[in-house]
Amino acid sequence: MINLKKAVESVLVNEFVDGILDPSREMIGPVKDGGHIIANTSPGCWGPMITPSLKGGHEVTKPVYVEGAEPGDTIVISIKSIRVTSIATASGNDKPVEGRFLGDPFVAVQCPECGLMHPETELKGTGQTAVRCKSCGADVTPFQFTNAYTMTFDDKKSVGLTLDQEGSQEVAENGKHFMATPENSIQNPIVAFAPHDIQGLAARVRPFLGQLGTTPSIPFPDSHNAGDFGSFLVGAPHEFALTEEELEHRTDGHMDINRAREGAVVLAPVKVPGGGVYLGDMHAMQGDGEIAGHTTDVSGIVTLQVRVIKGLKLEGPVLLPVHEDLPYLAKPFTEAEREDIMRLASCWKMENKLESSLPLSFVGTGPDLNQATTNGMERAASLLGISVPEVMNRTTVTGSIEIGRHPGVVTITFLVPLQLLEKVKLDYTAIEQYGAPAGNS
């Protein structure tokens, strides 16, 4: 929805959608081109998954209108800071409970007794039967744990530790406090289930955003704004069903790529006026692939800076990770390496043909990893004006394919020639992130 208010330098966000990203709804803002978004985010996966009145499986922030952003543009989202505020959380592998949903337990929960869709709920005690329908009192949880844990964090938010039964129960009895749930969040705290299958496990904290992007051009359940989860909507037996063609309206904001952390930059496609930048689903840590299906959902405070690139049309997100997170072969060359390359080029009289390059990571999504990989390579080829086989070659020798989320989110990372970056107006952004290529400073 078009926002005609005066744009401001900083926008504070502490409101959330009901699970549906709908471009017809009014956005927050507008924020100035070059301005900042500061958000208090709520936990993303398990809390919303056991809160049937949230219709999308997640609870993300209301979208922010960015001044000057129009369909066909790109919004550069720089992640300036991510701070975990939760004291504890719970997570684990899930199992849907049959008879409590229509086709999709994330977006179409139905009370098994009174038949209400998306019923309001309340907590009655703790444990996996604690979420009850307000109308009839039935156990209405659409998911249960198969193996799960409760984890607490130190004051510095540098490490986490999974608790025993006694500690998990203490957390469960005061769930919103331990999860630091924002005031406007309506989700049930997942720690109320008090899981403790894994006890005494220690892990490093490295927070990132599982959801970060722009608003789709048609209504989408927030957790399904990606090619893998989105495929569940095709021909679905509920109100949010889409066709295969309508999936192209997605923006792939639900990436679950652990490299979308402090210091990284996400380039997001603009498909509606103002872009509608939204975020959420912060995780305390996650290995590549999120193979358990879920990880440590936490509340947190995030600061973003947004900038518009006019006329740069993306088919999906592009990521510029921090240097440490780049695949070894995709790291920019050092001055010493560049000298070796120059000597080699000189031996073959190729000094004038030598490329200067910087890395980009193209996000690909699809129903499975093979289709996601194809999607990412096609997006890279389309943007840069090269062939898919050339993308394959460059990725093989100067990059890597990495799993963001199993089953269907990947990144295609490789060194992109500076002349191609200049052609698509991304040379400034890449140089700002990584510095000028060696020999071109």
Secondary structure, DSSP 4 states (H G I P E B T S, - for coil): ----SPPEEEEEE--B-SSEE-TTSPPEEEEEEEEEEEEEEPP-SHHHHT-TTSSSSS-PBPPEEETT--TT-EEEEEEEEEEE--SEEEEEEEEE-TTSBSS-TTT-BB-TTT--BS--EEE-SSSTT-EEETTT--B--SEEEEEEEEEEE-TTSSEEEE--HHHHHHHHTTHHHHHT--TT--PPPGGGG---SS-S-EEE---EEEEEE---SS-EEGGG-SHHHHGGGBT-SSTT-B-TGGGGG----B---TT-BTT-EEEEE--STTEEEEEEEEES---TB-TTS---B--EEEEEEEEEETT---SS-EEE--GGGS-GGGSPPPHHHHHHHHHHHHHTT-GGG---EEEEEEEEE-SSHHHHHHHHHHHHHHHHT--HHHHHHHHHHH-EEEEEETTTEEEEEEEEEHHHHHHTT-HHHHHHHH-SPTT--
